[in-house]
């Protein structure tokens, strides 16, 4: 049996692997504190479920256009105009089967063999694997701890070569939780403006920004709209991870070509999920309430871990993740997470999967009660080392 070498080179998602192991242990009746989850613990809001049920009852169960239902595309375009300052219309939008698929087809459409894709590190685990599948070459930009793991114009400029085609830019960031001010983004955009490259801007966590900060979309900056492919979705903002609805917004000529990929792969996104997503965009109250809950959870986790010996947390500016330095424990990221799960039943993700050894990612997408319990267990674990 002969397998495509690109497929053989892939590594399994560590986040999904540990999340699956956590669920398996919980099924055994053990009281696991799940700090590994990459999804909100809230259920999908009832008004969204109702819209999906009505779509089924009304027979909205057939194929939609490959780029998505026109009503949803119009709603996404309006949302991007009003909330993000990106002036476009439905012809600029593709609805996809999850934001992850939007990222993949963006890279597939842009990268040729050996084209270079810049990936700031720490990075989300799937970026390098997507680059492999699209025959591009990943080049990592090592982000400095002393600069709070942020991409700087200098780092970016020094990383661009004649082979560079794409920068993957994710903010608020998974796994570090950092985001960027408008000034920081403008400074980065000046480098992009002078370079012949595209930006795939992964903004899936855009609604989860704390401390009264605002999310600024990269495509809204001067001269950046035609150079930017904006990726967003509904999984994190509306607790719709299993519904698999995302979107890609870009130059119309690009969208026209990328739509061909959708037509020959998934055909179109799920019609019922699209109806649910359309309902989601009609309500902003739920998102703001959830954002406040996540901010309270972040504060509790940060305060608790700040008093934990040998663990240094970085205060998240967005997402529902906290990045922590555990190098003083003398354990590798994997050893720390494996032993913590086995000995104290606390599940978190080793940041070696994100290109940063000596760190872990803790998700605070769980209740305040569970966060308190998890902090106590981590402290017990550290005491026993």
C-alpha positions as CSV (number, residue, x, y, z in Angstrom):
1,X,0.0,0.0,0.0
2,X,1.4,3.4,-1.1
3,X,0.4,6.5,0.9
4,X,1.0,10.1,-0.2
5,X,4.3,11.2,1.6
6,X,2.7,14.5,2.5
7,X,0.0,12.6,4.5
8,X,2.6,10.3,6.1
9,X,4.5,13.4,7.3
10,X,1.5,14.7,9.2
11,X,1.4,14.5,13.0
12,X,-1.9,14.0,14.8
13,X,-3.4,17.0,16.6
14,X,-2.1,16.9,20.2
15,X,-5.0,19.0,21.4
16,X,-7.5,16.6,20.0
17,X,-5.5,13.6,21.3
18,X,-5.3,14.9,24.9
19,X,-8.9,16.1,24.8
20,X,-10.0,12.6,23.7
21,X,-7.9,11.0,26.5
22,X,-9.4,13.3,29.0
23,X,-13.0,12.3,27.9
24,X,-12.0,8.7,28.1
25,X,-10.8,9.0,31.7
26,X,-13.9,10.9,32.6
27,X,-16.0,8.1,31.2
28,X,-14.3,5.8,33.8
29,X,-16.0,7.9,36.4
30,X,-12.9,9.9,37.4
31,X,-13.2,13.5,38.4
32,X,-11.0,15.2,35.8
33,X,-10.6,19.0,35.6
34,X,-10.5,19.7,31.9
35,X,-8.1,22.5,31.1
36,X,-7.4,21.1,27.7
37,X,-10.7,21.8,25.9
38,X,-10.6,24.1,22.9
39,X,-14.3,24.8,23.0
40,X,-16.7,26.8,25.2
41,X,-18.4,24.7,27.9
42,X,-21.6,26.6,27.3
43,X,-24.3,24.9,25.2
44,X,-25.4,26.5,21.9
45,X,-28.0,29.2,22.7
46,X,-31.6,28.1,22.4
47,X,-32.5,30.7,19.8
48,X,-29.9,29.2,17.5
49,X,-31.2,25.7,18.0
50,X,-34.7,26.9,17.3
51,X,-33.6,28.3,14.0
52,X,-32.0,25.0,13.0
53,X,-35.2,23.1,13.9
54,X,-37.3,25.5,11.9
55,X,-35.0,25.1,8.9
56,X,-35.5,21.3,9.1
57,X,-39.2,21.6,9.4
58,X,-39.3,24.1,6.4
59,X,-37.3,21.7,4.2
60,X,-34.1,23.7,4.1
61,X,-32.2,20.5,3.7
62,X,-30.9,20.6,0.2
63,X,-27.6,21.8,-1.3
64,X,-26.9,25.5,-1.1
65,X,-24.5,27.3,-3.5
66,X,-21.0,26.0,-3.0
67,X,-19.9,29.3,-1.5
68,X,-22.8,29.4,0.9
69,X,-26.4,30.5,1.2
70,X,-26.7,34.1,-0.1
71,X,-28.7,35.3,3.0
72,X,-25.9,34.2,5.3
73,X,-23.2,35.6,3.0
74,X,-25.0,38.9,3.0
75,X,-25.2,38.8,6.8
76,X,-21.5,38.0,7.2
77,X,-20.6,40.8,4.8
78,X,-22.8,43.2,6.8
79,X,-21.2,42.0,10.1
80,X,-17.7,42.6,8.7
81,X,-18.6,46.1,7.5
82,X,-20.4,47.2,10.7
83,X,-18.2,45.4,13.3
84,X,-14.9,45.1,11.6
85,X,-14.7,48.0,9.3
86,X,-14.1,45.8,6.2
87,X,-16.2,47.2,3.3
88,X,-17.2,44.3,1.1
89,X,-20.3,42.5,-0.1
90,X,-21.5,38.9,-0.4
91,X,-19.3,38.2,-3.5
92,X,-16.3,38.6,-1.2
93,X,-17.5,35.8,1.2
94,X,-17.3,32.0,1.2
95,X,-19.1,30.1,3.9
96,X,-17.2,27.0,4.8
97,X,-17.5,23.8,6.8
98,X,-15.7,25.3,9.8
99,X,-13.0,28.0,10.1
100,X,-10.3,25.3,9.9
101,X,-11.5,24.4,6.4
102,X,-11.4,28.1,5.4
103,X,-7.8,28.3,6.5
104,X,-6.9,25.2,4.5
105,X,-8.5,26.3,1.3
106,X,-6.9,29.8,1.7
107,X,-3.5,28.2,1.8
108,X,-4.3,25.7,-0.9
109,X,-5.3,28.5,-3.2
110,X,-2.2,30.6,-2.6
111,X,0.7,28.2,-2.2
112,X,2.6,26.4,-4.9
113,X,5.3,23.9,-4.5
114,X,8.0,25.2,-2.1
115,X,6.3,28.6,-1.6
116,X,7.2,29.9,1.9
117,X,4.5,30.4,4.5
118,X,5.5,32.4,7.6
119,X,4.2,31.1,10.9
120,X,4.8,33.0,14.1
121,X,5.7,30.6,17.0
122,X,4.1,29.6,19.3
123,X,1.4,28.6,16.8
124,X,-1.8,26.7,16.6
125,X,-1.0,23.1,15.9
126,X,-2.7,22.8,12.5
127,X,-0.9,25.6,10.7
128,X,2.4,23.7,9.9
129,X,0.4,20.5,8.9
130,X,-1.8,22.5,6.5
131,X,1.4,24.0,4.9
132,X,2.7,20.4,4.4
133,X,-0.6,19.3,2.7
134,X,-0.6,22.3,0.3
135,X,3.1,21.7,-0.6
136,X,4.2,24.9,0.9
137,X,7.3,25.3,3.2
138,X,6.7,26.5,6.7
139,X,9.1,29.0,8.1
140,X,8.7,29.8,11.8
141,X,9.2,33.2,13.3
142,X,10.3,32.7,16.9
143,X,8.4,35.2,19.1
144,X,10.2,36.5,22.2
145,X,8.9,35.9,25.7
146,X,10.2,39.3,26.7
147,X,7.9,40.9,24.1
148,X,4.9,38.9,25.3
149,X,5.1,36.5,22.3
150,X,4.1,39.3,19.9
151,X,5.1,39.6,16.2
152,X,7.1,42.8,15.6
153,X,7.7,44.6,12.3
154,X,11.4,43.9,12.7
155,X,10.9,40.1,13.1
156,X,8.6,40.0,10.2
157,X,10.8,42.0,7.9
158,X,13.8,39.9,8.7
159,X,11.8,36.7,7.9
160,X,10.6,37.6,4.5
161,X,12.5,36.2,1.5
162,X,11.9,36.0,-2.2
163,X,10.1,32.7,-1.7
164,X,7.7,34.1,0.9
165,X,4.1,34.0,-0.3
166,X,1.9,34.0,2.9
167,X,1.9,35.1,6.5
168,X,-0.5,33.3,8.8
169,X,-1.5,35.9,11.4
170,X,-3.6,34.7,14.4
171,X,-4.9,37.1,17.0
172,X,-6.2,36.9,19.6
173,X,-3.7,34.1,19.6
174,X,-4.2,30.4,20.3
175,X,-2.2,29.4,22.4
176,X,-0.7,32.6,24.0
177,X,-3.9,34.7,24.3
178,X,-2.2,37.9,23.1
179,X,-3.7,40.4,20.8
180,X,-2.6,43.6,19.1
181,X,-3.4,47.3,19.4
182,X,-4.2,49.3,16.2
183,X,-0.8,50.9,16.3
184,X,1.0,47.6,16.5
185,X,-1.1,46.3,13.6
186,X,-0.4,49.4,11.5
187,X,3.3,49.0,12.1
188,X,3.1,45.4,10.9
189,X,1.0,46.4,7.9
190,X,3.7,48.8,6.7
191,X,6.0,45.8,6.2
192,X,3.3,43.9,4.4
193,X,2.6,46.8,2.1
194,X,6.1,46.8,0.8
195,X,6.2,43.0,0.4
196,X,4.6,40.9,-2.3
197,X,2.8,38.6,0.2
198,X,-0.7,37.8,1.4
199,X,-1.9,37.7,5.0
200,X,-4.2,34.9,6.1
201,X,-5.7,36.5,9.2
202,X,-7.2,34.0,11.6
203,X,-9.6,36.0,13.7
204,X,-11.7,33.2,15.1
205,X,-11.4,34.5,18.7
206,X,-12.3,38.1,17.8
207,X,-15.2,38.5,20.2
208,X,-13.2,37.2,23.2
209,X,-11.0,40.3,24.0
210,X,-10.7,41.5,27.6
211,X,-9.8,44.6,29.6
212,X,-12.0,46.8,27.5
213,X,-9.7,46.3,24.5
214,X,-11.1,46.3,21.0
215,X,-10.4,43.8,18.2
216,X,-9.1,45.4,15.0
217,X,-9.3,43.4,11.8
218,X,-6.2,43.4,9.7
219,X,-8.1,43.9,6.4
220,X,-9.6,47.1,7.8
221,X,-6.2,48.8,7.8
222,X,-5.1,51.1,5.0
223,X,-4.2,49.2,1.7
224,X,-4.6,45.8,3.4
225,X,-8.0,44.6,2.2
226,X,-6.8,43.2,-1.1
227,X,-3.8,41.6,0.6
228,X,-5.8,39.9,3.4
229,X,-7.9,36.8,3.6
230,X,-9.9,37.1,6.8
231,X,-11.0,33.9,8.5
232,X,-13.7,33.8,11.1
233,X,-16.5,31.5,12.3
234,X,-19.1,30.7,14.9
235,X,-17.5,27.9,17.0
236,X,-16.0,30.1,19.7
237,X,-18.3,33.1,19.6
238,X,-21.6,31.2,19.8
239,X,-20.5,27.8,21.3
240,X,-21.2,26.1,17.9
241,X,-18.1,23.9,17.6
242,X,-20.0,20.9,16.3
243,X,-22.1,22.8,13.8
244,X,-19.0,23.4,11.6
245,X,-19.6,26.8,10.1
246,X,-16.8,29.2,9.3
247,X,-16.1,31.8,6.6
248,X,-13.5,33.3,4.4
249,X,-13.6,37.0,3.2
250,X,-11.2,38.2,0.5
251,X,-10.7,39.8,-2.8
252,X,-13.5,38.8,-5.2
253,X,-11.1,37.4,-7.8
254,X,-9.6,35.2,-5.1
255,X,-13.0,34.1,-3.7
256,X,-14.1,33.1,-7.2
257,X,-11.1,30.8,-7.6
258,X,-11.3,29.4,-4.0
259,X,-15.0,28.6,-4.5
260,X,-13.9,26.0,-7.1
261,X,-12.1,24.1,-4.3
262,X,-15.2,24.0,-2.2
263,X,-17.3,22.8,-5.2
264,X,-15.0,19.9,-5.7
265,X,-14.5,18.9,-2.1
266,X,-17.3,19.6,0.4
267,X,-19.8,20.8,-2.3
268,X,-21.2,23.3,0.2
269,X,-21.5,23.8,4.0
270,X,-24.4,22.1,5.9
271,X,-27.6,23.9,5.0
272,X,-29.1,23.5,8.5
273,X,-25.9,24.8,10.2
274,X,-26.0,27.8,7.9
275,X,-29.6,28.6,9.0
276,X,-28.4,28.4,12.6
277,X,-25.4,30.7,11.8
278,X,-27.7,33.2,10.2
279,X,-29.8,33.3,13.4
280,X,-26.6,33.7,15.5
281,X,-25.6,36.9,13.6
282,X,-29.0,38.4,14.6
283,X,-28.1,38.6,18.3
284,X,-25.1,40.3,19.9
285,X,-26.3,40.1,23.6
286,X,-25.3,36.5,24.1
287,X,-21.7,37.1,22.9
288,X,-21.2,40.0,25.3
289,X,-22.5,38.0,28.2
290,X,-20.2,35.1,27.5
291,X,-17.3,37.4,27.1
292,X,-17.8,38.8,30.6
293,X,-18.0,35.2,32.0
294,X,-14.7,34.3,30.3
295,X,-13.0,37.4,31.6
296,X,-14.0,36.5,35.2
297,X,-12.7,33.0,34.6
298,X,-9.4,34.4,33.3
299,X,-9.0,36.7,36.3
300,X,-9.5,33.8,38.7
301,X,-7.1,31.5,36.9
302,X,-4.4,34.2,36.6
303,X,-4.7,35.2,40.3
304,X,-4.5,31.6,41.4
305,X,-1.5,30.6,39.2
306,X,0.4,33.8,40.0
307,X,0.7,32.3,43.5
308,X,1.8,28.9,42.3
309,X,5.5,28.2,42.7
310,X,7.5,27.3,39.6
311,X,4.6,28.3,37.3
312,X,4.5,31.6,35.5
313,X,1.3,32.5,33.8
314,X,1.0,35.1,31.1
315,X,-2.2,37.1,31.5
316,X,-4.4,36.5,28.4
317,X,-5.7,39.5,26.5
318,X,-8.2,37.4,24.6
319,X,-9.3,33.8,23.8
320,X,-10.0,31.4,26.6
321,X,-6.4,30.2,26.9
322,X,-3.6,31.0,29.3
323,X,0.0,30.3,28.4
324,X,2.2,29.3,31.3
325,X,6.0,28.9,31.8
326,X,6.8,25.6,33.7
327,X,10.5,25.4,33.0
328,X,11.4,25.9,36.7
329,X,9.8,22.5,37.4
330,X,12.5,20.8,35.5
331,X,10.0,18.8,33.5
332,X,9.3,18.9,29.8
333,X,5.9,20.1,28.6
334,X,4.8,16.6,27.9
335,X,6.1,15.2,31.1
336,X,4.4,17.9,33.1
337,X,1.0,17.4,31.4
338,X,1.1,13.6,31.5
339,X,2.0,13.5,35.2
340,X,-0.5,16.2,36.1
341,X,-3.2,14.2,34.4
342,X,-2.2,10.9,35.9
343,X,-1.5,12.1,39.4
344,X,-3.9,14.9,40.0
345,X,-6.5,14.4,37.2
346,X,-6.0,17.8,35.6
347,X,-5.8,17.9,31.8
348,X,-3.9,20.6,29.9
349,X,-1.9,20.8,26.7
350,X,1.9,20.7,26.3
351,X,3.1,23.7,24.4
352,X,5.8,21.6,22.6
353,X,2.9,20.9,20.2
354,X,2.8,24.7,19.6
355,X,6.5,25.0,18.9
356,X,7.4,26.1,22.4
357,X,9.0,23.7,24.8
358,X,8.8,24.4,28.6
359,X,5.4,25.9,28.4
360,X,1.8,24.6,28.7
361,X,-1.6,25.9,27.6
362,X,-4.5,26.0,30.1
363,X,-8.0,26.5,28.8
364,X,-10.3,28.4,31.1
365,X,-13.4,27.4,29.1
366,X,-14.8,25.7,32.2
367,X,-16.7,26.8,35.4
368,X,-15.3,28.9,38.2
369,X,-15.7,26.0,40.5
370,X,-13.6,23.7,38.2
371,X,-11.0,26.4,37.9
372,X,-10.6,26.7,41.7
373,X,-10.4,22.9,41.9
374,X,-7.8,22.8,39.1
375,X,-5.6,25.5,40.8
376,X,-5.6,23.5,44.0
377,X,-4.6,20.3,42.2
378,X,-1.8,22.0,40.3
379,X,-0.5,23.4,43.6
380,X,-0.6,19.9,45.1
381,X,1.3,18.6,42.1
382,X,4.0,21.2,42.3
383,X,4.4,20.5,46.1
384,X,5.1,16.9,45.4
385,X,7.8,17.5,42.8
